[in-house]
Amino acid sequence: MSGSRPVPHEVIPSDRLPAARYQDLPEAPSWRRLLGPSVLLLGLSLGSGEFVLWPYITYRFGFVAFWACMVGVTTQYFINMEIERWTLATGESAITGFCRLWKGWAAVFLLCNVIPWMWPGWAAGAATMLTWEIGGGEQARTLISILSLLAIGAALTLGPVVYNTVERLQKVLVAFIFLFMVILAFLVVDLVHVGEMARGIANVGHIPEGMELPLLLGALAFAGAGGTMNLAQGNYVREKGFAMGRYAGRLTSPLTGRPEVVAGIGAHFEHGADNLRRWKDWWGAANREHLLNFYLLSVLSLMMLSLIAYATTQGAPGLEKGFGFIRAEGRFIGDRYGPWMQHAFHWMGIAILLTTELGLLDACARISTDIIKVNWLRDSEVWTDSRLYFLLLWGQILLGCAILLAGLVVPGLAQPLVLLVLSAALNGGVMLIYSLLLLWMNSRVLGGTLRTPVVRFLAMVWASAFFGYFTIVTLSNQLPKLFGG
């Protein structure tokens, strides 16, 4: 046993946060037993890029820019695994690692976690689709949106262990969504549509004329989870008990759960032969789990939902605003296969959007809790991780409700597509910041065989340049408009 002596500052910086403690790395199970965290991240991605933004782009521009979709989701795979690298090696979230480099990153990422995600576009989108089923106007849509936020908050509050609650709900919803998605794609997609998509993927670098830059940046960020939601992968693998996350503890409900100590400050292992062998096993298993359960399923869902949109909306004009293109998809499906299929498509969309809203509310509260507890309330016995989590969760829900109510006064504010594009564009800039930080942290702080290897180092350089270019170009085009330029 390595014991629990402090990790030296030269190994993991400890001048801004307390030192990590040495522990032995546990043995790694089969990757099949690690199913869970990547499914949660997949659930986060389904309702943004997969169901809304890329199908919307496909409706408007065809598959001309679909190369960017594949580049975006591939880039996110490498980003996510670098997020996991730090957590597997230290039991800490990536943001805690950033704060070891500079304490100011705590405030920066707290704002980056709250501002882009405070717009409840997913709840509003689900409510919009529900009104297609049961009827109702703007006030009914707002009421349903608010009720859905409150219902999600109740589900997260009443489950004894928060992670287990989210994982169970996401697995059921994702399984239902994929089953119906495959059936629908088989019915409406032709080989000629697949050929158009293949040509679009090969058309690397082409941006269609008339495509708004915030829309493209947002779609790039949401070709996967996007923004700080990718950083939640570290929190998920820690609560699942992956590698050094075994020593971290879990968030539990203050109403129905048994309190557990959550260790924001992590543990590291000495680089002996046994620990390095276990590290190799953990790293291989984590990569396989994420490749299959996040990357491949994200690619399939992006392709299938974009193909469905392309097959069902081509030639239907005037659907550029709101969720009109999604309604056109449902009408096409209903005309060809009967009203019951149209209703099933609507309910699939409702499930997708609520799955995303559930994951977002949980992940945002989880990330903010980690930042606040580790950096400012580390020694507080009153503000435990669980109490902070539920305070922040319900604070975000109430803020979302306020935005939805404001939408009744300010026309267009609560329109789901407007909210989603705004959230996505803001998150593109966030991804630039943490891609650069991950590049530095995992190649300069982690040592030996734990350090980012050459191929993944180059992938992170690419990620930084990729999101950096589109963020700078978007800001240079959009900021003058805000000031009348």
MARGUPA-419567 format. One record per residue (C-alpha): chain; residue in three letters; residue number from 1; x, y, z. Coordinates in Angstrom, 2 decimals, padded with zeros to 5 digits, always signed. Layout:
! residues N
A; ALA; NUM; X; Y; Z
...
***
This chain:
! residues 485
A; MET; 1; +000.00; +000.00; +000.00
A; SER; 2; +001.16; +003.52; -000.78
A; GLY; 3; -000.50; +004.91; +002.34
A; SER; 4; -002.06; +008.33; +002.33
A; ARG; 5; +000.90; +010.72; +002.52
A; PRO; 6; +000.63; +014.00; +000.58
A; VAL; 7; +001.54; +014.13; -003.08
A; PRO; 8; +004.52; +016.52; -003.52
A; HIS; 9; +003.90; +019.91; -005.14
A; GLU; 10; +006.32; +018.94; -007.92
A; VAL; 11; +004.01; +016.06; -008.93
A; ILE; 12; +000.62; +017.81; -008.61
A; PRO; 13; +000.62; +021.56; -007.83
A; SER; 14; -000.62; +022.31; -004.30
A; ASP; 15; +000.16; +025.99; -003.71
A; ARG; 16; -003.44; +027.04; -004.56
A; LEU; 17; -005.35; +023.98; -003.32
A; PRO; 18; -004.50; +021.33; -000.69
A; ALA; 19; -002.23; +018.50; -001.73
A; ALA; 20; -003.70; +015.30; -003.08
A; ARG; 21; -002.98; +012.11; -001.11
A; TYR; 22; -001.25; +008.97; -002.32
A; GLN; 23; -003.42; +005.87; -002.68
A; ASP; 24; -003.02; +002.69; -004.70
A; LEU; 25; -004.85; +002.54; -008.01
A; PRO; 26; -007.65; -000.08; -007.85
A; GLU; 27; -007.79; -002.95; -010.32
A; ALA; 28; -009.74; -002.20; -013.49
A; PRO; 29; -012.84; -004.27; -014.35
A; SER; 30; -013.88; -005.24; -017.88
A; TRP; 31; -014.90; -002.19; -019.92
A; ARG; 32; -018.40; -003.72; -020.24
A; ARG; 33; -018.90; -003.11; -016.50
A; LEU; 34; -018.11; +000.58; -016.96
A; LEU; 35; -021.28; +001.36; -018.94
A; GLY; 36; -022.93; +004.54; -017.68
A; PRO; 37; -021.00; +007.84; -017.80
A; SER; 38; -020.79; +007.95; -021.59
A; VAL; 39; -024.50; +007.18; -021.89
A; LEU; 40; -025.19; +010.18; -019.67
A; LEU; 41; -023.06; +012.35; -021.95
A; LEU; 42; -024.87; +010.91; -024.98
A; GLY; 43; -028.20; +011.85; -023.39
A; LEU; 44; -026.90; +015.41; -023.02
A; SER; 45; -026.03; +015.57; -026.72
A; LEU; 46; -029.24; +014.08; -028.18
A; GLY; 47; -031.48; +017.10; -027.72
A; SER; 48; -029.19; +019.80; -029.09
A; GLY; 49; -026.95; +018.95; -032.03
A; GLU; 50; -028.52; +015.62; -032.86
A; PHE; 51; -032.26; +016.40; -032.85
A; VAL; 52; -032.31; +020.16; -033.44
A; LEU; 53; -029.28; +021.99; -034.81
A; TRP; 54; -027.84; +019.56; -037.36
A; PRO; 55; -031.26; +018.48; -038.71
A; TYR; 56; -032.13; +022.20; -038.94
A; ILE; 57; -028.92; +022.89; -040.88
A; THR; 58; -029.65; +019.88; -043.09
A; TYR; 59; -033.15; +021.20; -043.83
A; ARG; 60; -031.79; +024.61; -044.82
A; PHE; 61; -028.52; +023.71; -046.58
A; GLY; 62; -028.60; +019.99; -047.24
A; PHE; 63; -025.47; +018.03; -046.34
A; VAL; 64; -023.03; +020.62; -047.72
A; ALA; 65; -021.59; +021.36; -044.26
A; PHE; 66; -022.01; +017.89; -042.76
A; TRP; 67; -018.23; +017.43; -042.79
A; ALA; 68; -018.14; +019.90; -039.88
A; CYS; 69; -020.54; +017.69; -037.92
A; MET; 70; -018.23; +014.67; -038.20
A; VAL; 71; -015.16; +016.77; -037.43
A; GLY; 72; -016.91; +018.26; -034.39
A; VAL; 73; -017.97; +014.96; -032.82
A; THR; 74; -014.56; +013.36; -033.51
A; THR; 75; -012.81; +016.32; -031.90
A; GLN; 76; -015.07; +015.98; -028.87
A; TYR; 77; -014.07; +012.34; -028.41
A; PHE; 78; -010.44; +013.36; -027.89
A; ILE; 79; -011.43; +016.28; -025.64
A; ASN; 80; -013.59; +014.01; -023.47
A; MET; 81; -010.82; +011.45; -023.04
A; GLU; 82; -008.38; +014.16; -021.92
A; ILE; 83; -011.01; +015.24; -019.37
A; GLU; 84; -011.19; +011.62; -018.23
A; ARG; 85; -007.38; +011.32; -018.15
A; TRP; 86; -007.08; +013.85; -015.32
A; THR; 87; -009.96; +012.37; -013.32
A; LEU; 88; -008.77; +008.77; -013.72
A; ALA; 89; -005.29; +009.78; -012.57
A; THR; 90; -006.26; +012.08; -009.68
A; GLY; 91; -009.91; +011.49; -008.72
A; GLU; 92; -010.51; +015.23; -009.28
A; SER; 93; -012.64; +017.01; -011.83
A; ALA; 94; -010.77; +018.74; -014.65
A; ILE; 95; -011.89; +022.13; -013.31
A; THR; 96; -010.25; +021.38; -009.95
A; GLY; 97; -007.10; +020.64; -011.94
A; PHE; 98; -007.43; +023.99; -013.72
A; CYS; 99; -007.77; +025.74; -010.36
A; ARG; 100; -004.48; +024.17; -009.27
A; LEU; 101; -002.87; +026.16; -012.09
A; TRP; 102; -004.68; +029.45; -011.32
A; LYS; 103; -007.32; +030.09; -008.64
A; GLY; 104; -009.13; +032.53; -010.93
A; TRP; 105; -010.34; +029.70; -013.14
A; ALA; 106; -012.92; +028.91; -010.45
A; ALA; 107; -014.88; +032.12; -011.10
A; VAL; 108; -014.36; +031.90; -014.87
A; PHE; 109; -015.75; +028.38; -015.16
A; LEU; 110; -018.56; +029.07; -012.72
A; LEU; 111; -019.77; +031.81; -015.06
A; CYS; 112; -019.11; +029.61; -018.12
A; ASN; 113; -021.19; +026.88; -016.52
A; VAL; 114; -024.16; +029.08; -015.58
A; ILE; 115; -024.60; +031.69; -018.31
A; PRO; 116; -024.64; +029.52; -021.47
A; TRP; 117; -026.92; +026.91; -019.89
A; MET; 118; -029.44; +029.07; -018.05
A; TRP; 119; -031.66; +029.27; -021.15
A; PRO; 120; -034.22; +026.42; -020.85
A; GLY; 121; -034.48; +025.81; -024.59
A; TRP; 122; -034.89; +022.05; -024.21
A; ALA; 123; -037.85; +022.29; -021.84
A; ALA; 124; -039.41; +024.91; -024.13
A; GLY; 125; -038.85; +022.68; -027.14
A; ALA; 126; -040.44; +019.67; -025.45
A; ALA; 127; -043.42; +021.82; -024.41
A; THR; 128; -043.79; +023.11; -027.97
A; MET; 129; -044.02; +019.56; -029.28
A; LEU; 130; -046.43; +018.55; -026.52
A; THR; 131; -048.80; +021.37; -027.52
A; TRP; 132; -048.87; +019.82; -031.01
A; GLU; 133; -050.28; +016.73; -029.34
A; ILE; 134; -052.69; +018.19; -026.79
A; GLY; 135; -053.26; +021.71; -028.11
A; GLY; 136; -052.66; +025.07; -026.48
A; GLY; 137; -051.03; +028.40; -027.27
A; GLU; 138; -048.10; +030.42; -025.93
A; GLN; 139; -049.33; +030.46; -022.33
A; ALA; 140; -049.91; +026.69; -022.33
A; ARG; 141; -046.41; +026.11; -023.74
A; THR; 142; -044.89; +028.26; -020.99
A; LEU; 143; -046.86; +026.46; -018.28
A; ILE; 144; -045.83; +023.03; -019.62
A; SER; 145; -042.18; +024.14; -019.82
A; ILE; 146; -042.24; +025.26; -016.19
A; LEU; 147; -043.97; +022.07; -015.03
A; SER; 148; -041.39; +019.94; -016.85
A; LEU; 149; -038.54; +021.78; -015.11
A; LEU; 150; -040.22; +021.26; -011.74
A; ALA; 151; -040.81; +017.56; -012.49
A; ILE; 152; -037.15; +017.04; -013.39
A; GLY; 153; -036.10; +018.79; -010.19
A; ALA; 154; -038.39; +016.52; -008.17
A; ALA; 155; -036.99; +013.36; -009.84
A; LEU; 156; -033.41; +014.40; -009.10
A; THR; 157; -034.27; +015.38; -005.51
A; LEU; 158; -036.13; +012.20; -004.57
A; GLY; 159; -033.57; +009.65; -005.84
A; PRO; 160; -031.32; +008.50; -002.95
A; VAL; 161; -028.08; +008.63; -005.01
A; VAL; 162; -028.21; +011.35; -007.65
A; TYR; 163; -025.87; +009.68; -010.15
A; ASN; 164; -027.81; +006.40; -010.02
A; THR; 165; -031.10; +008.24; -010.60
A; VAL; 166; -029.75; +010.06; -013.65
A; GLU; 167; -028.11; +006.94; -015.08
A; ARG; 168; -031.25; +004.80; -014.79
A; LEU; 169; -033.48; +007.45; -016.36
A; GLN; 170; -031.03; +008.16; -019.18
A; LYS; 171; -030.52; +004.49; -020.05
A; VAL; 172; -034.28; +003.91; -020.41
A; LEU; 173; -034.88; +007.09; -022.43
A; VAL; 174; -031.85; +006.59; -024.70
A; ALA; 175; -032.84; +002.97; -025.42
A; PHE; 176; -036.39; +004.04; -026.40
A; ILE; 177; -035.09; +006.88; -028.56
A; PHE; 178; -032.60; +004.73; -030.47
A; LEU; 179; -035.10; +001.96; -031.12
A; PHE; 180; -037.63; +004.33; -032.68
A; MET; 181; -034.90; +006.29; -034.49
A; VAL; 182; -033.67; +003.15; -036.26
A; ILE; 183; -037.22; +002.14; -037.26
A; LEU; 184; -037.95; +005.62; -038.60
A; ALA; 185; -034.70; +005.86; -040.56
A; PHE; 186; -035.39; +002.46; -042.15
A; LEU; 187; -038.83; +003.65; -043.28
A; VAL; 188; -038.07; +007.12; -044.70
A; VAL; 189; -034.40; +007.22; -045.74
A; ASP; 190; -033.35; +006.16; -049.26
A; LEU; 191; -029.89; +005.27; -050.52
A; VAL; 192; -029.79; +008.50; -052.53
A; HIS; 193; -030.06; +010.43; -049.23
A; VAL; 194; -027.14; +008.47; -047.80
A; GLY; 195; -025.13; +009.30; -050.92
A; GLU; 196; -025.84; +013.02; -050.46
A; MET; 197; -024.66; +012.78; -046.87
A; ALA; 198; -021.46; +010.96; -047.91
A; ARG; 199; -020.67; +013.69; -050.44
A; GLY; 200; -021.25; +016.32; -047.76
A; ILE; 201; -018.81; +014.58; -045.39
A; ALA; 202; -016.20; +014.53; -048.16
A; ASN; 203; -016.79; +018.23; -048.90
A; VAL; 204; -014.34; +019.29; -046.17
A; GLY; 205; -013.95; +023.00; -045.56
A; HIS; 206; -016.98; +024.21; -047.53
A; ILE; 207; -019.37; +026.55; -045.70
A; PRO; 208; -022.61; +027.23; -047.60
A; GLU; 209; -023.46; +030.79; -048.49
A; GLY; 210; -025.98; +032.33; -046.14
A; MET; 211; -025.12; +030.18; -043.10
A; GLU; 212; -025.07; +032.36; -039.98
A; LEU; 213; -021.78; +032.01; -038.09
A; PRO; 214; -023.38; +031.68; -034.60
A; LEU; 215; -025.44; +028.79; -035.97
A; LEU; 216; -022.36; +027.05; -037.35
A; LEU; 217; -020.31; +027.60; -034.18
A; GLY; 218; -023.21; +026.35; -032.08
A; ALA; 219; -023.66; +023.27; -034.24
A; LEU; 220; -019.93; +022.53; -034.01
A; ALA; 221; -020.05; +022.85; -030.22
A; PHE; 222; -023.18; +020.67; -030.05
A; ALA; 223; -021.92; +017.89; -032.35
A; GLY; 224; -021.73; +015.94; -029.10
A; ALA; 225; -022.48; +017.38; -025.66
A; GLY; 226; -020.74; +020.76; -025.93
A; GLY; 227; -019.48; +023.46; -023.58
A; THR; 228; -019.04; +022.66; -019.91
A; MET; 229; -021.19; +019.56; -020.38
A; ASN; 230; -018.11; +017.75; -021.70
A; LEU; 231; -016.39; +018.63; -018.42
A; ALA; 232; -019.17; +016.78; -016.59
A; GLN; 233; -017.64; +013.55; -017.93
A; GLY; 234; -014.99; +013.86; -015.23
A; ASN; 235; -017.67; +014.21; -012.54
A; TYR; 236; -019.54; +011.20; -013.93
A; VAL; 237; -016.57; +008.84; -014.02
A; ARG; 238; -015.59; +009.98; -010.51
A; GLU; 239; -019.04; +009.21; -009.08
A; LYS; 240; -019.09; +005.90; -010.95
A; GLY; 241; -015.86; +005.04; -009.10
A; PHE; 242; -013.51; +004.80; -012.09
A; ALA; 243; -009.80; +004.49; -011.15
A; MET; 244; -008.85; +007.11; -008.52
A; GLY; 245; -012.47; +008.26; -008.44
A; ARG; 246; -012.98; +005.23; -006.17
A; TYR; 247; -011.90; +007.44; -003.27
A; ALA; 248; -014.18; +010.41; -004.05
A; GLY; 249; -017.68; +009.63; -002.69
A; ARG; 250; -021.10; +010.45; -004.20
A; LEU; 251; -023.84; +013.09; -004.09
A; THR; 252; -026.93; +011.88; -002.23
A; SER; 253; -030.41; +013.28; -001.72
A; PRO; 254; -030.90; +015.24; +001.53
A; LEU; 255; -034.43; +013.79; +001.67
A; THR; 256; -034.05; +010.11; +000.78
A; GLY; 257; -030.32; +009.33; +000.70
A; ARG; 258; -027.68; +008.41; +003.26
A; PRO; 259; -025.03; +011.18; +003.53
A; GLU; 260; -021.63; +010.39; +002.03
A; VAL; 261; -018.42; +012.39; +002.28
A; VAL; 262; -017.53; +013.77; -001.16
A; ALA; 263; -013.81; +014.42; -001.57
A; GLY; 264; -013.23; +017.33; -003.91
A; ILE; 265; -009.47; +017.08; -003.37
A; GLY; 266; -008.27; +013.96; -005.08
A; ALA; 267; -005.85; +011.08; -004.70
A; HIS; 268; -002.95; +010.05; -006.90
A; PHE; 269; -000.84; +006.89; -007.19
A; GLU; 270; +002.90; +006.30; -007.15
A; HIS; 271; +004.28; +005.21; -010.49
A; GLY; 272; +005.33; +001.70; -009.48
A; ALA; 273; +005.03; -001.33; -011.75
A; ASP; 274; +001.69; -002.57; -010.33
A; ASN; 275; +000.01; +000.84; -010.44
A; LEU; 276; +001.22; +001.54; -013.98
A; ARG; 277; -000.10; -001.86; -015.10
A; ARG; 278; -003.48; -001.01; -013.57
A; TRP; 279; -003.37; +002.43; -015.21
A; LYS; 280; -002.87; +000.83; -018.62
A; ASP; 281; -005.90; -001.41; -017.96
A; TRP; 282; -008.05; +001.51; -016.79
A; TRP; 283; -007.07; +003.73; -019.72
A; GLY; 284; -007.80; +001.00; -022.26
A; ALA; 285; -011.17; +000.15; -020.70
A; ALA; 286; -012.22; +003.82; -020.43
A; ASN; 287; -011.31; +004.46; -024.07
A; ARG; 288; -013.31; +001.47; -025.32
A; GLU; 289; -016.32; +002.42; -023.20
A; HIS; 290; -016.32; +006.00; -024.48
A; LEU; 291; -015.62; +005.06; -028.09
A; LEU; 292; -018.60; +002.70; -028.25
A; ASN; 293; -021.11; +004.33; -025.93
A; PHE; 294; -020.52; +007.97; -026.77
A; TYR; 295; -018.65; +008.41; -030.05
A; LEU; 296; -020.22; +005.70; -032.20
A; LEU; 297; -023.74; +006.25; -030.85
A; SER; 298; -023.37; +010.04; -031.29
A; VAL; 299; -022.25; +009.57; -034.90
A; LEU; 300; -025.16; +007.21; -035.60
A; SER; 301; -027.73; +009.52; -034.01
A; LEU; 302; -026.37; +012.58; -035.85
A; MET; 303; -026.50; +010.72; -039.14
A; MET; 304; -029.91; +009.14; -038.64
A; LEU; 305; -031.70; +012.26; -037.38
A; SER; 306; -030.17; +014.44; -040.11
A; LEU; 307; -031.10; +011.87; -042.76
A; ILE; 308; -034.67; +011.74; -041.42
A; ALA; 309; -034.88; +015.54; -041.57
A; TYR; 310; -033.46; +015.60; -045.11
A; ALA; 311; -035.81; +012.88; -046.34
A; THR; 312; -038.94; +014.44; -044.87
A; THR; 313; -038.50; +018.21; -045.35
A; GLN; 314; -036.89; +018.70; -048.76
A; GLY; 315; -039.04; +021.00; -050.87
A; ALA; 316; -041.00; +022.33; -047.87
A; PRO; 317; -040.41; +026.12; -047.86
A; GLY; 318; -040.78; +028.67; -045.08
A; LEU; 319; -039.62; +026.54; -042.12
A; GLU; 320; -036.59; +028.62; -041.18
A; LYS; 321; -037.99; +029.88; -037.87
A; GLY; 322; -038.65; +027.91; -034.73
A; PHE; 323; -039.43; +024.20; -034.76
A; GLY; 324; -041.35; +024.36; -038.04
A; PHE; 325; -039.01; +021.92; -039.74
A; ILE; 326; -039.60; +019.35; -036.97
A; ARG; 327; -043.36; +019.73; -037.38
A; ALA; 328; -042.92; +019.23; -041.14
A; GLU; 329; -041.02; +015.99; -040.42
A; GLY; 330; -043.93; +014.73; -038.33
A; ARG; 331; -046.51; +015.64; -040.99
A; PHE; 332; -044.55; +013.84; -043.70
A; ILE; 333; -044.29; +010.74; -041.52
A; GLY; 334; -048.00; +010.93; -040.62
A; ASP; 335; -049.10; +011.31; -044.25
A; ARG; 336; -047.07; +008.30; -045.33
A; TYR; 337; -047.40; +005.91; -042.37
A; GLY; 338; -050.48; +007.06; -040.48
A; PRO; 339; -051.25; +009.50; -037.64
A; TRP; 340; -049.98; +007.12; -034.99
A; MET; 341; -046.46; +007.32; -036.45
A; GLN; 342; -046.64; +011.11; -036.41
A; HIS; 343; -047.63; +011.01; -032.74
A; ALA; 344; -044.80; +008.55; -032.02
A; PHE; 345; -042.30; +010.89; -033.72
A; HIS; 346; -043.52; +013.79; -031.59
A; TRP; 347; -043.18; +011.74; -028.41
A; MET; 348; -039.68; +010.64; -029.44
A; GLY; 349; -038.78; +014.33; -029.80
A; ILE; 350; -040.30; +015.16; -026.41
A; ALA; 351; -038.30; +012.32; -024.84
A; ILE; 352; -035.07; +013.50; -026.52
A; LEU; 353; -035.49; +017.09; -025.34
A; LEU; 354; -036.47; +016.17; -021.79
A; THR; 355; -033.56; +013.70; -021.62
A; THR; 356; -031.23; +016.56; -022.48
A; GLU; 357; -032.85; +018.99; -020.02
A; LEU; 358; -032.59; +016.39; -017.24
A; GLY; 359; -028.91; +015.84; -017.95
A; LEU; 360; -028.19; +019.55; -018.25
A; LEU; 361; -029.81; +020.49; -014.95
A; ASP; 362; -027.93; +017.71; -013.17
A; ALA; 363; -024.57; +018.39; -014.84
A; CYS; 364; -024.71; +022.17; -014.32
A; ALA; 365; -025.55; +021.81; -010.63
A; ARG; 366; -022.90; +019.11; -010.26
A; ILE; 367; -020.14; +021.21; -011.87
A; SER; 368; -021.05; +024.39; -009.96
A; THR; 369; -021.15; +022.44; -006.69
A; ASP; 370; -017.67; +021.06; -007.32
A; ILE; 371; -016.27; +024.53; -008.11
A; ILE; 372; -017.85; +026.29; -005.12
A; LYS; 373; -017.15; +023.56; -002.56
A; VAL; 374; -013.51; +022.95; -003.51
A; ASN; 375; -012.53; +026.59; -003.88
A; TRP; 376; -014.61; +028.54; -001.35
A; LEU; 377; -016.49; +026.24; +001.05
A; ARG; 378; -014.03; +023.36; +001.38
A; ASP; 379; -014.03; +023.39; +005.20
A; SER; 380; -017.72; +024.17; +005.71
A; GLU; 381; -019.67; +021.46; +007.54
A; VAL; 382; -022.96; +023.26; +006.93
A; TRP; 383; -022.65; +023.53; +003.16
A; THR; 384; -022.04; +019.92; +002.23
A; ASP; 385; -021.77; +018.90; -001.42
A; SER; 386; -025.30; +017.50; -001.37
A; ARG; 387; -026.85; +020.65; +000.11
A; LEU; 388; -024.98; +022.85; -002.36
A; TYR; 389; -026.02; +020.63; -005.26
A; PHE; 390; -029.72; +020.85; -004.49
A; LEU; 391; -029.59; +024.58; -003.77
A; LEU; 392; -027.92; +025.20; -007.14
A; LEU; 393; -030.22; +022.75; -008.93
A; TRP; 394; -033.37; +024.48; -007.74
A; GLY; 395; -031.81; +027.90; -008.26
A; GLN; 396; -031.22; +027.05; -011.90
A; ILE; 397; -034.75; +025.68; -012.25
A; LEU; 398; -036.24; +028.88; -010.82
A; LEU; 399; -034.04; +030.99; -013.12
A; GLY; 400; -035.27; +028.96; -016.10
A; CYS; 401; -038.85; +029.48; -015.01
A; ALA; 402; -038.23; +033.24; -014.78
A; ILE; 403; -036.81; +033.31; -018.33
A; LEU; 404; -039.83; +031.39; -019.63
A; LEU; 405; -042.22; +033.80; -017.91
A; ALA; 406; -040.27; +036.75; -019.31
A; GLY; 407; -040.84; +035.25; -022.75
A; LEU; 408; -044.54; +036.06; -022.38
A; VAL; 409; -043.60; +039.74; -022.15
A; VAL; 410; -040.64; +039.84; -024.58
A; PRO; 411; -041.70; +038.12; -027.82
A; GLY; 412; -039.19; +035.58; -029.09
A; LEU; 413; -037.13; +035.38; -025.87
A; ALA; 414; -038.44; +031.94; -024.95
A; GLN; 415; -038.49; +030.51; -028.48
A; PRO; 416; -036.66; +027.17; -028.23
A; LEU; 417; -034.51; +027.48; -031.36
A; VAL; 418; -033.38; +030.99; -030.37
A; LEU; 419; -032.42; +029.73; -026.90
A; LEU; 420; -030.57; +026.70; -028.26
A; VAL; 421; -028.50; +028.66; -030.80
A; LEU; 422; -027.61; +031.26; -028.15
A; SER; 423; -026.55; +028.58; -025.67
A; ALA; 424; -024.56; +026.70; -028.30
A; ALA; 425; -022.66; +029.73; -029.62
A; LEU; 426; -021.63; +030.76; -026.10
A; ASN; 427; -020.39; +027.23; -025.41
A; GLY; 428; -018.13; +027.21; -028.46
A; GLY; 429; -015.98; +029.87; -026.80
A; VAL; 430; -015.94; +027.91; -023.54
A; MET; 431; -014.59; +024.85; -025.39
A; LEU; 432; -011.68; +026.91; -026.73
A; ILE; 433; -010.68; +027.87; -023.17
A; TYR; 434; -010.69; +024.39; -021.66
A; SER; 435; -009.13; +022.71; -024.69
A; LEU; 436; -006.05; +024.92; -024.18
A; LEU; 437; -006.03; +024.21; -020.44
A; LEU; 438; -006.33; +020.45; -020.92
A; LEU; 439; -003.51; +020.58; -023.44
A; TRP; 440; -001.22; +022.23; -020.88
A; MET; 441; -002.36; +020.32; -017.79
A; ASN; 442; -002.20; +016.79; -019.17
A; SER; 443; +001.06; +017.28; -021.06
A; ARG; 444; +002.96; +019.34; -018.47
A; VAL; 445; +001.52; +018.43; -015.06
A; LEU; 446; +000.89; +014.70; -015.45
A; GLY; 447; +004.17; +012.86; -015.79
A; GLY; 448; +005.56; +009.64; -017.22
A; THR; 449; +003.22; +007.31; -019.06
A; LEU; 450; +000.21; +009.29; -017.80
A; ARG; 451; +001.16; +012.27; -019.96
A; THR; 452; -000.82; +012.97; -023.16
A; PRO; 453; +000.91; +011.03; -025.98
A; VAL; 454; +001.91; +012.66; -029.28
A; VAL; 455; -001.17; +011.73; -031.33
A; ARG; 456; -003.61; +012.95; -028.68
A; PHE; 457; -001.46; +016.02; -028.05
A; LEU; 458; -001.84; +016.92; -031.73
A; ALA; 459; -005.58; +016.21; -031.50
A; MET; 460; -005.87; +018.72; -028.64
A; VAL; 461; -003.83; +021.28; -030.59
A; TRP; 462; -006.34; +020.76; -033.41
A; ALA; 463; -009.29; +021.14; -030.99
A; SER; 464; -007.90; +024.44; -029.71
A; ALA; 465; -007.31; +025.76; -033.23
A; PHE; 466; -010.69; +024.46; -034.46
A; PHE; 467; -012.83; +026.10; -031.79
A; GLY; 468; -010.52; +029.10; -031.63
A; TYR; 469; -010.92; +029.90; -035.31
A; PHE; 470; -014.71; +029.63; -035.36
A; THR; 471; -015.07; +031.54; -032.07
A; ILE; 472; -012.89; +034.44; -033.23
A; VAL; 473; -014.56; +034.64; -036.64
A; THR; 474; -018.02; +034.54; -035.08
A; LEU; 475; -017.21; +037.24; -032.52
A; SER; 476; -015.59; +039.49; -035.12
A; ASN; 477; -018.75; +039.27; -037.21
A; GLN; 478; -021.34; +039.49; -034.45
A; LEU; 479; -019.94; +042.01; -031.95
A; PRO; 480; -020.11; +044.96; -034.40
A; LYS; 481; -023.81; +044.19; -034.93
A; LEU; 482; -024.43; +044.58; -031.20
A; PHE; 483; -023.07; +048.12; -031.34
A; GLY; 484; -024.76; +049.12; -034.58
A; GLY; 485; -021.73; +048.42; -036.79
***
